[in-house]
Amino acid sequence: MSEHRTGSFLRTKLRGEFKISTKVGRYLTRPEDPDSHDRGP
């Protein structure tokens, strides 16, 4: 549920206005070609 709320909020912002990091401090970046990106299981 929190992921959906966060996603809904971030859709209202420009990409350059925020950064997302994981629990261990890794920064997530947008893939070069989002359509061919493996989104996991």
Backbone torsions as a table, in degrees:
resi	resn	phi	psi	omega
1	MET	NA	-41.4	-179.0
2	SER	-64.4	-33.7	178.0
3	GLU	-63.9	-38.5	178.7
4	HIS	-67.2	-41.8	178.8
5	ARG	-64.7	-43.3	179.0
6	THR	-63.1	-45.1	178.9
7	GLY	-61.3	-42.2	178.9
8	SER	-62.4	-41.3	178.6
9	PHE	-66.7	-45.7	-176.4
10	LEU	-66.8	-25.1	176.4
11	ARG	-62.5	-20.4	179.7
12	THR	-87.8	-2.6	-176.5
13	LYS	-112.0	155.5	173.1
14	LEU	-76.4	148.5	-178.0
15	ARG	-57.5	-33.4	-178.3
16	GLY	-76.4	-4.7	-176.9
17	GLU	-89.9	-5.2	-177.4
18	PHE	-151.6	160.5	172.5
19	LYS	-130.7	147.1	178.1
20	ILE	-116.0	133.4	176.2
21	SER	-127.0	158.4	178.7
22	THR	-83.3	177.5	179.3
23	LYS	-61.8	-26.9	-178.5
24	VAL	-98.5	10.2	173.2
25	GLY	90.1	11.3	176.5
26	ARG	-82.2	136.8	178.0
27	TYR	-87.2	135.2	177.7
28	LEU	-92.9	135.9	178.5
29	THR	-121.9	155.0	179.4
30	ARG	-73.7	134.2	178.5
31	PRO	-67.4	155.1	178.8
32	GLU	-54.8	-45.4	-179.8
33	ASP	-124.4	91.1	-176.0
34	PRO	-58.0	-29.6	-178.8
35	ASP	-67.9	-28.0	-179.3
36	SER	-101.1	3.2	-178.3
37	HIS	-71.7	133.4	176.9
38	ASP	-75.6	115.1	-175.7
39	ARG	-90.4	11.7	176.4
40	GLY	101.3	-164.1	-173.1
41	PRO	-60.9	NA	NA
